[in-house]
Amino acid sequence: PYLAAALLPFVVDGLVRRKISQTNFDYPSPMAHRYSLYLILGALYLLLVSLTLPFPIPPQTIPVGVFVVAYAVNVLLANTQKRV
């Protein structure tokens, strides 16, 4: 539930930034799009691997990870190609 509450504003902002760049004929960055996708996949991988680590993970890493994923989704949506 915390991810959904944090992700919603980032998704809306990313979609609005995409619409603004479409009206201004700005070029979406394929490099930013690809690296944000890698960051999301890497965070998912770390989440799955962290369940099997032999040492405890500090609880402060969860909110930081949620906001890193939310910002990566924002960049991903803002730099999606104009024609999908």
Residue, then its C-alpha position, 0 to 999 in steps of 0.5 A: p500500500y505504501l508503494a501505491a500511495a508513493l507511486l501515484p503522484f510520480v506516475v501522474d507527473g510523468l504522464v503530464r511531463r510526457k504530454i508537455s514534451q509532445t506539445n513542445f516537440d521535445y525529443p524524449s531521451p531513449m537513454a534515460h528511458r532505458y536506464s530507468l527501466y534497468l533501475i526498476l528491474g534492478a530494484l525488483y531483483l534486489l527485492l527478490v534476492s534480499l529475501t535470501l540474504p543471511f543478514p538482516i536488512p535495515p528497515q530504512t532501505i524500504p522507503v528509499g527503495v520505494f522512492v527510487v522505483a517511483y522516480a524511475v517510473n516517472v523518468l520512464l513515463a516522461n521519456t516514452q517515445k511519442r508514438v507507442 
